[in-house]
Amino acid sequence: MAKEMEDLKKDKEDLRKQVKQSKHEASILLLKNNKLIEENKDMSVSFKAIKNSNISLKSALQLTENKLEAVKKECEKLSETDKKVNKENKIHIENLEKKVIAEKAANGNHEDL
């Protein structure tokens, strides 16, 4: 009976040590878990910031593309206007040349004709 009591005390002490060790390990795991939770929060905040930044960049890119398209259209209009003005200028120059030739012919100045 004394031996059984001694064995029970020893088992009880072993169980206490195991419980103490398990509590210590649980405490360490809880600290690691809390640290991971904080890191996850930080990464989540960083991810949201990156996501918002990407949204801003996409908006800026879209605005830039819209402006570029508007500039292209304006350039096309200017090119058409330029062609039209060049054609009108050419006609005007031809008319002026004809007028000069006609005036020289009327004045009897045939040297440059």
MOPAC internal coordinates of N, CA, C and O (Angstrom, degrees):
PM7 1SCF
backbone

  N    0.0000 0     0.00 0     0.00 0    0    0    0
  C    1.4516 1     0.00 0     0.00 0    1    0    0
  C    1.5391 1   110.04 1     0.00 0    2    1    0
  O    1.2310 1   120.20 1   137.70 1    3    2    1
  N    1.2955 1   117.22 1   -42.30 1    3    2    1
  C    1.4643 1   121.60 1   178.92 1    5    3    2
  C    1.5252 1   110.05 1   -63.14 1    6    5    3
  O    1.2310 1   121.46 1   142.06 1    7    6    5
  N    1.3271 1   114.82 1   -37.94 1    7    6    5
  C    1.4609 1   119.57 1   178.45 1    9    7    6
  C    1.5172 1   109.79 1   -65.26 1   10    9    7
  O    1.2310 1   119.61 1   138.31 1   11   10    9
  N    1.3285 1   118.35 1   -41.69 1   11   10    9
  C    1.4576 1   122.42 1   179.23 1   13   11   10
  C    1.5296 1   110.64 1   -63.96 1   14   13   11
  O    1.2310 1   120.97 1   140.58 1   15   14   13
  N    1.3432 1   115.75 1   -39.42 1   15   14   13
  C    1.4632 1   120.33 1   177.97 1   17   15   14
  C    1.5243 1   110.28 1   -65.30 1   18   17   15
  O    1.2310 1   120.72 1   139.06 1   19   18   17
  N    1.2951 1   116.23 1   -40.94 1   19   18   17
  C    1.4662 1   121.49 1   178.81 1   21   19   18
  C    1.5294 1   109.56 1   -64.20 1   22   21   19
  O    1.2310 1   120.43 1   137.04 1   23   22   21
  N    1.3218 1   116.78 1   -42.96 1   23   22   21
  C    1.4696 1   120.91 1   178.59 1   25   23   22
  C    1.5303 1   111.01 1   -64.23 1   26   25   23
  O    1.2310 1   120.85 1   138.85 1   27   26   25
  N    1.3297 1   115.97 1   -41.15 1   27   26   25
  C    1.4660 1   119.95 1   178.62 1   29   27   26
  C    1.5279 1   111.09 1   -63.97 1   30   29   27
  O    1.2310 1   120.50 1   138.67 1   31   30   29
  N    1.3429 1   116.65 1   -41.33 1   31   30   29
  C    1.4783 1   120.66 1   178.07 1   33   31   30
  C    1.5184 1   109.82 1   -62.87 1   34   33   31
  O    1.2310 1   121.31 1   138.72 1   35   34   33
  N    1.3431 1   115.11 1   -41.28 1   35   34   33
  C    1.4575 1   119.63 1   179.95 1   37   35   34
  C    1.5423 1   109.78 1   -65.36 1   38   37   35
  O    1.2310 1   120.64 1   135.67 1   39   38   37
  N    1.3436 1   116.38 1   -44.33 1   39   38   37
  C    1.4625 1   120.57 1   177.78 1   41   39   38
  C    1.5262 1   111.26 1   -61.41 1   42   41   39
  O    1.2310 1   122.03 1   138.74 1   43   42   41
  N    1.3475 1   113.73 1   -41.26 1   43   42   41
  C    1.4641 1   119.23 1   179.59 1   45   43   42
  C    1.5291 1   110.06 1   -62.61 1   46   45   43
  O    1.2310 1   120.19 1   137.19 1   47   46   45
  N    1.3123 1   117.24 1   -42.81 1   47   46   45
  C    1.4654 1   121.94 1   179.94 1   49   47   46
  C    1.5258 1   109.98 1   -66.51 1   50   49   47
  O    1.2310 1   120.35 1   139.22 1   51   50   49
  N    1.3353 1   116.94 1   -40.78 1   51   50   49
  C    1.4717 1   120.88 1   177.16 1   53   51   50
  C    1.5297 1   110.60 1   -61.81 1   54   53   51
  O    1.2310 1   121.15 1   137.57 1   55   54   53
  N    1.3380 1   115.41 1   -42.43 1   55   54   53
  C    1.4648 1   119.45 1   178.97 1   57   55   54
  C    1.5272 1   111.12 1   -63.88 1   58   57   55
  O    1.2310 1   120.26 1   139.80 1   59   58   57
  N    1.3319 1   117.11 1   -40.20 1   59   58   57
  C    1.4737 1   121.13 1   177.14 1   61   59   58
  C    1.5234 1   110.44 1   -60.82 1   62   61   59
  O    1.2310 1   120.80 1   136.61 1   63   62   61
  N    1.3361 1   116.07 1   -43.39 1   63   62   61
  C    1.4652 1   120.22 1   179.56 1   65   63   62
  C    1.5320 1   110.12 1   -63.92 1   66   65   63
  O    1.2310 1   121.11 1   138.79 1   67   66   65
  N    1.3457 1   115.48 1   -41.21 1   67   66   65
  C    1.4631 1   119.28 1   179.09 1   69   67   66
  C    1.5303 1   111.00 1   -65.24 1   70   69   67
  O    1.2310 1   120.90 1   138.78 1   71   70   69
  N    1.3482 1   115.89 1   -41.22 1   71   70   69
  C    1.4622 1   119.97 1   178.08 1   73   71   70
  C    1.5181 1   110.08 1   -63.64 1   74   73   71
  O    1.2310 1   120.56 1   136.77 1   75   74   73
  N    1.3310 1   116.53 1   -43.23 1   75   74   73
  C    1.4667 1   121.34 1   179.31 1   77   75   74
  C    1.5363 1   109.72 1   -62.44 1   78   77   75
  O    1.2310 1   120.99 1   134.49 1   79   78   77
  N    1.3420 1   115.72 1   -45.51 1   79   78   77
  C    1.4675 1   120.49 1   178.95 1   81   79   78
  C    1.5359 1   110.06 1   -63.28 1   82   81   79
  O    1.2310 1   119.83 1   137.15 1   83   82   81
  N    1.3318 1   117.93 1   -42.85 1   83   82   81
  C    1.4631 1   122.13 1   179.16 1   85   83   82
  C    1.5205 1   110.89 1   -63.25 1   86   85   83
  O    1.2310 1   119.95 1   139.14 1   87   86   85
  N    1.3395 1   117.69 1   -40.86 1   87   86   85
  C    1.4690 1   121.13 1   177.36 1   89   87   86
  C    1.5178 1   110.08 1   -63.04 1   90   89   87
  O    1.2310 1   120.81 1   138.45 1   91   90   89
  N    1.3488 1   116.05 1   -41.55 1   91   90   89
  C    1.4640 1   120.52 1   179.62 1   93   91   90
  C    1.5342 1   109.86 1   -63.33 1   94   93   91
  O    1.2310 1   120.42 1   133.74 1   95   94   93
  N    1.3271 1   116.81 1   -46.26 1   95   94   93
  C    1.4641 1   121.08 1   178.69 1   97   95   94
  C    1.5287 1   111.06 1   -63.41 1   98   97   95
  O    1.2310 1   120.54 1   139.85 1   99   98   97
  N    1.3357 1   116.57 1   -40.15 1   99   98   97
  C    1.4642 1   120.62 1   178.44 1  101   99   98
  C    1.5206 1   110.34 1   -64.02 1  102  101   99
  O    1.2310 1   120.98 1   140.55 1  103  102  101
  N    1.3278 1   115.74 1   -39.45 1  103  102  101
  C    1.4659 1   120.14 1   178.60 1  105  103  102
  C    1.5299 1   110.44 1   -63.01 1  106  105  103
  O    1.2310 1   120.51 1   136.43 1  107  106  105
  N    1.3366 1   116.63 1   -43.57 1  107  106  105
  C    1.4680 1   120.85 1   178.70 1  109  107  106
  C    1.5321 1   109.78 1   -63.25 1  110  109  107
  O    1.2310 1   120.67 1   135.52 1  111  110  109
  N    1.3342 1   116.33 1   -44.48 1  111  110  109
  C    1.4669 1   119.79 1   179.05 1  113  111  110
  C    1.5214 1   111.46 1   -63.48 1  114  113  111
  O    1.2310 1   120.39 1   142.40 1  115  114  113
  N    1.3222 1   116.85 1   -37.60 1  115  114  113
  C    1.4622 1   120.62 1   178.47 1  117  115  114
  C    1.5300 1   110.39 1   -64.64 1  118  117  115
  O    1.2310 1   120.26 1   137.71 1  119  118  117
  N    1.3349 1   117.12 1   -42.29 1  119  118  117
  C    1.4687 1   120.74 1   177.64 1  121  119  118
  C    1.5361 1   110.71 1   -62.90 1  122  121  119
  O    1.2310 1   120.88 1   136.15 1  123  122  121
  N    1.3383 1   115.93 1   -43.85 1  123  122  121
  C    1.4726 1   119.46 1   178.28 1  125  123  122
  C    1.5251 1   110.37 1   -62.77 1  126  125  123
  O    1.2310 1   120.96 1   138.44 1  127  126  125
  N    1.3272 1   115.77 1   -41.56 1  127  126  125
  C    1.4592 1   120.40 1   179.24 1  129  127  126
  C    1.5266 1   110.59 1   -61.97 1  130  129  127
  O    1.2310 1   120.52 1   135.22 1  131  130  129
  N    1.3352 1   116.61 1   -44.78 1  131  130  129
  C    1.4711 1   120.44 1   178.90 1  133  131  130
  C    1.5254 1   111.07 1   -62.07 1  134  133  131
  O    1.2310 1   121.12 1   140.59 1  135  134  133
  N    1.3358 1   115.47 1   -39.41 1  135  134  133
  C    1.4663 1   119.74 1   178.51 1  137  135  134
  C    1.5293 1   109.64 1   -63.87 1  138  137  135
  O    1.2310 1   120.41 1   136.41 1  139  138  137
  N    1.3343 1   116.82 1   -43.59 1  139  138  137
  C    1.4646 1   120.42 1   178.69 1  141  139  138
  C    1.5263 1   111.60 1   -64.11 1  142  141  139
  O    1.2310 1   120.76 1   142.80 1  143  142  141
  N    1.3232 1   116.15 1   -37.20 1  143  142  141
  C    1.4712 1   120.21 1   177.51 1  145  143  142
  C    1.5264 1   109.81 1   -62.34 1  146  145  143
  O    1.2310 1   120.20 1   135.71 1  147  146  145
  N    1.3238 1   117.22 1   -44.29 1  147  146  145
  C    1.4658 1   121.02 1   178.47 1  149  147  146
  C    1.5286 1   110.98 1   -63.52 1  150  149  147
  O    1.2310 1   120.89 1   136.28 1  151  150  149
  N    1.3344 1   115.91 1   -43.72 1  151  150  149
  C    1.4678 1   118.94 1   178.26 1  153  151  150
  C    1.5281 1   110.35 1   -61.90 1  154  153  151
  O    1.2310 1   120.77 1   140.04 1  155  154  153
  N    1.3247 1   116.14 1   -39.96 1  155  154  153
  C    1.4591 1   120.81 1   178.85 1  157  155  154
  C    1.5283 1   110.36 1   -63.13 1  158  157  155
  O    1.2310 1   120.61 1   138.86 1  159  158  157
  N    1.3437 1   116.44 1   -41.14 1  159  158  157
  C    1.4718 1   119.69 1   177.83 1  161  159  158
  C    1.5215 1   110.07 1   -62.28 1  162  161  159
  O    1.2310 1   120.88 1   135.44 1  163  162  161
  N    1.3509 1   115.91 1   -44.56 1  163  162  161
  C    1.4655 1   119.83 1   179.24 1  165  163  162
  C    1.5290 1   110.72 1   -61.20 1  166  165  163
  O    1.2310 1   121.01 1   136.79 1  167  166  165
  N    1.3318 1   115.67 1   -43.21 1  167  166  165
  C    1.4591 1   119.60 1   179.91 1  169  167  166
  C    1.5204 1   110.32 1   -67.13 1  170  169  167
  O    1.2310 1   120.39 1   144.86 1  171  170  169
  N    1.3153 1   116.86 1   -35.14 1  171  170  169
  C    1.4607 1   120.49 1   178.42 1  173  171  170
  C    1.5226 1   110.47 1   -65.28 1  174  173  171
  O    1.2310 1   121.03 1   137.21 1  175  174  173
  N    1.3380 1   115.63 1   -42.79 1  175  174  173
  C    1.4654 1   119.89 1   177.80 1  177  175  174
  C    1.5322 1   109.63 1   -63.67 1  178  177  175
  O    1.2310 1   120.71 1   136.73 1  179  178  177
  N    1.3323 1   116.25 1   -43.27 1  179  178  177
  C    1.4683 1   120.06 1   178.74 1  181  179  178
  C    1.5233 1   110.46 1   -62.80 1  182  181  179
  O    1.2310 1   120.84 1   137.90 1  183  182  181
  N    1.3221 1   116.00 1   -42.10 1  183  182  181
  C    1.4619 1   120.20 1   179.39 1  185  183  182
  C    1.5253 1   110.18 1   -62.02 1  186  185  183
  O    1.2310 1   120.65 1   136.19 1  187  186  185
  N    1.3325 1   116.37 1   -43.81 1  187  186  185
  C    1.4705 1   119.29 1   179.56 1  189  187  186
  C    1.5209 1   110.63 1   -63.20 1  190  189  187
  O    1.2310 1   120.80 1   139.93 1  191  190  189
  N    1.3407 1   116.08 1   -40.07 1  191  190  189
  C    1.4621 1   119.76 1   179.24 1  193  191  190
  C    1.5275 1   110.13 1   -64.08 1  194  193  191
  O    1.2310 1   120.62 1   137.42 1  195  194  193
  N    1.3312 1   116.42 1   -42.58 1  195  194  193
  C    1.4649 1   120.36 1   178.64 1  197  195  194
  C    1.5270 1   109.87 1   -64.83 1  198  197  195
  O    1.2310 1   120.84 1   137.83 1  199  198  197
  N    1.3256 1   116.00 1   -42.17 1  199  198  197
  C    1.4635 1   120.33 1   179.53 1  201  199  198
  C    1.5318 1   110.42 1   -61.35 1  202  201  199
  O    1.2310 1   120.81 1   134.62 1  203  202  201
  N    1.3480 1   116.06 1   -45.38 1  203  202  201
  C    1.4703 1   119.91 1   178.25 1  205  203  202
  C    1.5218 1   110.86 1   -63.84 1  206  205  203
  O    1.2310 1   120.93 1   140.85 1  207  206  205
  N    1.3233 1   115.83 1   -39.15 1  207  206  205
  C    1.4605 1   120.28 1   178.23 1  209  207  206
  C    1.5290 1   110.17 1   -63.38 1  210  209  207
  O    1.2310 1   120.71 1   137.92 1  211  210  209
  N    1.3292 1   116.25 1   -42.08 1  211  210  209
  C    1.4657 1   120.19 1   178.13 1  213  211  210
  C    1.5239 1   111.01 1   -62.92 1  214  213  211
  O    1.2310 1   120.87 1   139.90 1  215  214  213
  N    1.3319 1   115.93 1   -40.10 1  215  214  213
  C    1.4670 1   119.77 1   178.33 1  217  215  214
  C    1.5274 1   109.43 1   -62.66 1  218  217  215
  O    1.2310 1   120.87 1   136.27 1  219  218  217
  N    1.3436 1   115.94 1   -43.73 1  219  218  217
  C    1.4655 1   120.04 1   178.39 1  221  219  218
  C    1.5265 1   111.07 1   -62.45 1  222  221  219
  O    1.2310 1   120.96 1   136.99 1  223  222  221
  N    1.3358 1   115.78 1   -43.01 1  223  222  221
  C    1.4620 1   119.58 1   179.41 1  225  223  222
  C    1.5265 1   111.23 1   -64.55 1  226  225  223
  O    1.2310 1   120.57 1   140.42 1  227  226  225
  N    1.3258 1   116.51 1   -39.58 1  227  226  225
  C    1.4646 1   119.47 1   177.92 1  229  227  226
  C    1.5267 1   110.40 1   -63.93 1  230  229  227
  O    1.2310 1   120.65 1   139.39 1  231  230  229
  N    1.3294 1   116.36 1   -40.61 1  231  230  229
  C    1.4685 1   119.89 1   178.57 1  233  231  230
  C    1.5243 1   110.18 1   -64.42 1  234  233  231
  O    1.2310 1   120.90 1   135.63 1  235  234  233
  N    1.3256 1   115.88 1   -44.37 1  235  234  233
  C    1.4650 1   120.27 1   179.59 1  237  235  234
  C    1.5285 1   110.21 1   -63.07 1  238  237  235
  O    1.2310 1   120.61 1   139.43 1  239  238  237
  N    1.3247 1   116.44 1   -40.57 1  239  238  237
  C    1.4596 1   120.35 1   178.69 1  241  239  238
  C    1.5274 1   110.51 1   -64.08 1  242  241  239
  O    1.2310 1   120.63 1   138.04 1  243  242  241
  N    1.3180 1   116.40 1   -41.96 1  243  242  241
  C    1.4695 1   120.04 1   179.23 1  245  243  242
  C    1.5233 1   110.44 1   -63.35 1  246  245  243
  O    1.2310 1   120.57 1   137.22 1  247  246  245
  N    1.3457 1   116.51 1   -42.78 1  247  246  245
  C    1.4668 1   119.66 1   177.30 1  249  247  246
  C    1.5295 1   110.74 1   -61.30 1  250  249  247
  O    1.2310 1   121.05 1   137.11 1  251  250  249
  N    1.3253 1   115.60 1   -42.89 1  251  250  249
  C    1.4608 1   120.10 1   179.63 1  253  251  250
  C    1.5233 1   110.67 1   -63.20 1  254  253  251
  O    1.2310 1   120.78 1   136.95 1  255  254  253
  N    1.3386 1   116.12 1   -43.05 1  255  254  253
  C    1.4632 1   119.28 1   178.28 1  257  255  254
  C    1.5234 1   111.09 1   -63.44 1  258  257  255
  O    1.2310 1   120.45 1   140.50 1  259  258  257
  N    1.3360 1   116.75 1   -39.50 1  259  258  257
  C    1.4670 1   120.19 1   177.95 1  261  259  258
  C    1.5221 1   110.75 1   -63.88 1  262  261  259
  O    1.2310 1   120.72 1   136.79 1  263  262  261
  N    1.3372 1   116.23 1   -43.21 1  263  262  261
  C    1.4675 1   119.79 1   178.66 1  265  263  262
  C    1.5217 1   110.61 1   -64.37 1  266  265  263
  O    1.2310 1   120.60 1   139.40 1  267  266  265
  N    1.3258 1   116.46 1   -40.60 1  267  266  265
  C    1.4570 1   120.38 1   178.92 1  269  267  266
  C    1.5234 1   110.63 1   -61.92 1  270  269  267
  O    1.2310 1   120.75 1   137.90 1  271  270  269
  N    1.3066 1   116.18 1   -42.10 1  271  270  269
  C    1.4692 1   120.33 1   178.69 1  273  271  270
  C    1.5281 1   110.22 1   -63.18 1  274  273  271
  O    1.2310 1   120.71 1   138.72 1  275  274  273
  N    1.3363 1   116.25 1   -41.28 1  275  274  273
  C    1.4667 1   120.22 1   178.31 1  277  275  274
  C    1.5306 1   110.27 1   -64.13 1  278  277  275
  O    1.2310 1   120.27 1   139.45 1  279  278  277
  N    1.3289 1   117.09 1   -40.55 1  279  278  277
  C    1.4671 1   120.91 1   178.69 1  281  279  278
  C    1.5312 1   110.17 1   -64.90 1  282  281  279
  O    1.2310 1   120.64 1   138.64 1  283  282  281
  N    1.3442 1   116.39 1   -41.36 1  283  282  281
  C    1.4671 1   119.33 1   177.88 1  285  283  282
  C    1.5250 1   110.89 1   -59.91 1  286  285  283
  O    1.2310 1   120.77 1   135.86 1  287  286  285
  N    1.3262 1   116.13 1   -44.14 1  287  286  285
  C    1.4700 1   120.03 1  -179.89 1  289  287  286
  C    1.5269 1   110.51 1   -63.67 1  290  289  287
  O    1.2310 1   121.01 1   138.43 1  291  290  289
  N    1.3274 1   115.68 1   -41.57 1  291  290  289
  C    1.4605 1   120.08 1   179.26 1  293  291  290
  C    1.5293 1   110.28 1   -64.27 1  294  293  291
  O    1.2310 1   120.70 1   140.24 1  295  294  293
  N    1.3457 1   116.26 1   -39.76 1  295  294  293
  C    1.4676 1   120.04 1   177.75 1  297  295  294
  C    1.5216 1   110.59 1   -63.66 1  298  297  295
  O    1.2310 1   120.75 1   139.46 1  299  298  297
  N    1.3224 1   116.18 1   -40.54 1  299  298  297
  C    1.4721 1   119.30 1   177.72 1  301  299  298
  C    1.5263 1   110.62 1   -62.04 1  302  301  299
  O    1.2310 1   120.83 1   137.13 1  303  302  301
  N    1.3523 1   116.02 1   -42.87 1  303  302  301
  C    1.4675 1   119.61 1   178.54 1  305  303  302
  C    1.5288 1   109.96 1   -62.51 1  306  305  303
  O    1.2310 1   120.82 1   135.07 1  307  306  305
  N    1.3368 1   116.03 1   -44.93 1  307  306  305
  C    1.4679 1   119.89 1  -179.83 1  309  307  306
  C    1.5193 1   110.95 1   -63.68 1  310  309  307
  O    1.2310 1   120.45 1   142.10 1  311  310  309
  N    1.3264 1   116.74 1   -37.90 1  311  310  309
  C    1.4581 1   120.26 1   178.48 1  313  311  310
  C    1.5272 1   110.49 1   -63.33 1  314  313  311
  O    1.2310 1   120.90 1   136.72 1  315  314  313
  N    1.3186 1   115.88 1   -43.28 1  315  314  313
  C    1.4657 1   119.76 1   178.16 1  317  315  314
  C    1.5279 1   110.36 1   -64.57 1  318  317  315
  O    1.2310 1   120.86 1   137.42 1  319  318  317
  N    1.3315 1   115.96 1   -42.58 1  319  318  317
  C    1.4670 1   120.14 1   178.44 1  321  319  318
  C    1.5217 1   110.02 1   -62.79 1  322  321  319
  O    1.2310 1   120.92 1   138.18 1  323  322  321
  N    1.3341 1   115.85 1   -41.82 1  323  322  321
  C    1.4603 1   120.93 1   179.30 1  325  323  322
  C    1.5316 1   110.81 1   -61.12 1  326  325  323
  O    1.2310 1   120.64 1   136.07 1  327  326  325
  N    1.3245 1   116.39 1   -43.93 1  327  326  325
  C    1.4703 1   120.19 1   178.10 1  329  327  326
  C    1.5290 1   110.62 1   -61.47 1  330  329  327
  O    1.2310 1   121.45 1   136.17 1  331  330  329
  N    1.3280 1   114.83 1   -43.83 1  331  330  329
  C    1.4661 1   119.62 1  -179.04 1  333  331  330
  C    1.5315 1   110.66 1   -63.17 1  334  333  331
  O    1.2310 1   120.65 1   134.82 1  335  334  333
  N    1.3392 1   116.36 1   -45.18 1  335  334  333
  C    1.4683 1   120.91 1  -179.80 1  337  335  334
  C    1.5206 1   110.11 1   -64.69 1  338  337  335
  O    1.2310 1   120.15 1   138.06 1  339  338  337
  N    1.3346 1   117.31 1   -41.94 1  339  338  337
  C    1.4679 1   120.25 1   178.26 1  341  339  338
  C    1.5262 1   111.15 1   -60.48 1  342  341  339
  O    1.2310 1   121.07 1   138.36 1  343  342  341
  N    1.3258 1   115.56 1   -41.64 1  343  342  341
  C    1.4739 1   119.82 1   179.07 1  345  343  342
  C    1.5245 1   110.09 1   -64.52 1  346  345  343
  O    1.2310 1   120.90 1   135.53 1  347  346  345
  N    1.3570 1   115.88 1   -44.47 1  347  346  345
  C    1.4639 1   119.66 1   178.93 1  349  347  346
  C    1.5278 1   110.92 1   -63.66 1  350  349  347
  O    1.2310 1   120.62 1   139.09 1  351  350  349
  N    1.3350 1   116.43 1   -40.91 1  351  350  349
  C    1.4704 1   120.66 1   178.57 1  353  351  350
  C    1.5299 1   111.06 1   -63.21 1  354  353  351
  O    1.2310 1   120.70 1   138.65 1  355  354  353
  N    1.3197 1   116.26 1   -41.35 1  355  354  353
  C    1.4560 1   120.41 1   179.49 1  357  355  354
  C    1.5283 1   110.46 1   -61.74 1  358  357  355
  O    1.2310 1   121.34 1   134.99 1  359  358  357
  N    1.3308 1   115.04 1   -45.01 1  359  358  357
  C    1.4706 1   120.03 1   178.23 1  361  359  358
  C    1.5280 1   109.80 1   -62.33 1  362  361  359
  O    1.2310 1   121.07 1   136.88 1  363  362  361
  N    1.3404 1   115.57 1   -43.12 1  363  362  361
  C    1.4689 1   119.99 1  -179.60 1  365  363  362
  C    1.5242 1   110.53 1   -63.39 1  366  365  363
  O    1.2310 1   120.21 1   137.12 1  367  366  365
  N    1.3372 1   117.21 1   -42.88 1  367  366  365
  C    1.4718 1   120.94 1   179.04 1  369  367  366
  C    1.5261 1   110.11 1   -63.33 1  370  369  367
  O    1.2310 1   120.70 1   136.41 1  371  370  369
  N    1.3326 1   116.27 1   -43.59 1  371  370  369
  C    1.4620 1   119.75 1   178.48 1  373  371  370
  C    1.5263 1   110.69 1   -60.69 1  374  373  371
  O    1.2310 1   120.78 1   138.59 1  375  374  373
  N    1.3279 1   116.11 1   -41.41 1  375  374  373
  C    1.4704 1   119.71 1   178.80 1  377  375  374
  C    1.5240 1   110.87 1   -65.64 1  378  377  375
  O    1.2310 1   120.74 1   139.36 1  379  378  377
  N    1.3380 1   116.19 1   -40.64 1  379  378  377
  C    1.4700 1   119.42 1   177.92 1  381  379  378
  C    1.5278 1   110.48 1   -63.99 1  382  381  379
  O    1.2310 1   120.54 1   138.35 1  383  382  381
  N    1.3401 1   116.58 1   -41.65 1  383  382  381
  C    1.4661 1   119.65 1   178.72 1  385  383  382
  C    1.5324 1   110.23 1   -62.24 1  386  385  383
  O    1.2310 1   120.73 1   137.96 1  387  386  385
  N    1.3292 1   116.21 1   -42.04 1  387  386  385
  C    1.4748 1   119.93 1   177.90 1  389  387  386
  C    1.5247 1   110.50 1   -62.92 1  390  389  387
  O    1.2310 1   121.19 1   140.11 1  391  390  389
  N    1.3398 1   115.33 1   -39.89 1  391  390  389
  C    1.4606 1   120.33 1  -179.77 1  393  391  390
  C    1.5253 1   110.47 1   -64.70 1  394  393  391
  O    1.2310 1   120.60 1   136.71 1  395  394  393
  N    1.3454 1   116.46 1   -43.29 1  395  394  393
  C    1.4581 1   120.94 1   179.79 1  397  395  394
  C    1.5312 1   109.69 1   -63.61 1  398  397  395
  O    1.2310 1   120.61 1   135.42 1  399  398  397
  N    1.3161 1   116.45 1   -44.58 1  399  398  397
  C    1.4664 1   120.47 1   179.05 1  401  399  398
  C    1.5263 1   109.79 1   -61.43 1  402  401  399
  O    1.2310 1   120.75 1   136.96 1  403  402  401
  N    1.3287 1   116.17 1   -43.04 1  403  402  401
  C    1.4714 1   120.07 1  -179.52 1  405  403  402
  C    1.5206 1   110.49 1   -65.03 1  406  405  403
  O    1.2310 1   120.21 1   139.09 1  407  406  405
  N    1.3438 1   117.21 1   -40.91 1  407  406  405
  C    1.4725 1   120.26 1   179.45 1  409  407  406
  C    1.5184 1   111.16 1   -66.07 1  410  409  407
  O    1.2310 1   120.25 1   139.25 1  411  410  409
  N    1.3467 1   117.12 1   -40.75 1  411  410  409
  C    1.4637 1   120.60 1   178.73 1  413  411  410
  C    1.5425 1   109.33 1   -64.62 1  414  413  411
  O    1.2310 1   121.44 1   139.63 1  415  414  413
  N    1.3129 1   114.85 1   -40.37 1  415  414  413
  C    1.4734 1   118.06 1   179.58 1  417  415  414
  C    1.5078 1   109.51 1   -66.67 1  418  417  415
  O    1.2310 1   119.86 1   142.41 1  419  418  417
  N    1.3145 1   117.88 1   -37.59 1  419  418  417
  C    1.4614 1   121.50 1   179.81 1  421  419  418
  C    1.5120 1   111.15 1   -69.08 1  422  421  419
  O    1.2310 1   120.59 1   148.22 1  423  422  421
  N    1.3387 1   116.48 1   -31.78 1  423  422  421
  C    1.4636 1   119.61 1  -178.64 1  425  423  422
  C    1.5407 1   112.00 1   -88.13 1  426  425  423
  O    1.2310 1   120.72 1   178.17 1  427  426  425
  N    1.2876 1   116.22 1    -1.83 1  427  426  425
  C    1.4606 1   119.67 1   178.93 1  429  427  426
  C    1.4980 1   113.81 1    82.86 1  430  429  427
  O    1.2310 1   119.01 1  -167.21 1  431  430  429
  N    1.3025 1   119.49 1    12.79 1  431  430  429
  C    1.4446 1   123.57 1  -179.42 1  433  431  430
  C    1.5302 1   107.99 1   -95.16 1  434  433  431
  O    1.2310 1   121.31 1   -86.49 1  435  434  433
  N    1.3350 1   115.10 1    93.51 1  435  434  433
  C    1.4533 1   119.97 1  -174.52 1  437  435  434
  C    1.5151 1   113.12 1  -101.55 1  438  437  435
  O    1.2310 1   119.89 1  -177.34 1  439  438  437
  N    1.3262 1   117.81 1     2.66 1  439  438  437
  C    1.4679 1   121.56 1  -176.58 1  441  439  438
  C    1.5263 1   112.25 1   -62.89 1  442  441  439
  O    1.2310 1   120.33 1   135.82 1  443  442  441
  N    1.3180 1   116.97 1   -44.18 1  443  442  441
  C    1.4739 1   120.05 1  -174.23 1  445  443  442
  C    1.5304 1   112.59 1   -88.48 1  446  445  443
  O    1.2310 1   119.12 1   178.99 1  447  446  445
  N    1.3054 1   119.29 1    -1.01 1  447  446  445
  C    1.4556 1   121.11 1  -174.93 1  449  447  446
  C    1.4712 1   112.51 1   -73.96 1  450  449  447
  O    1.2310 1   120.10 1   180.00 1  451  450  449

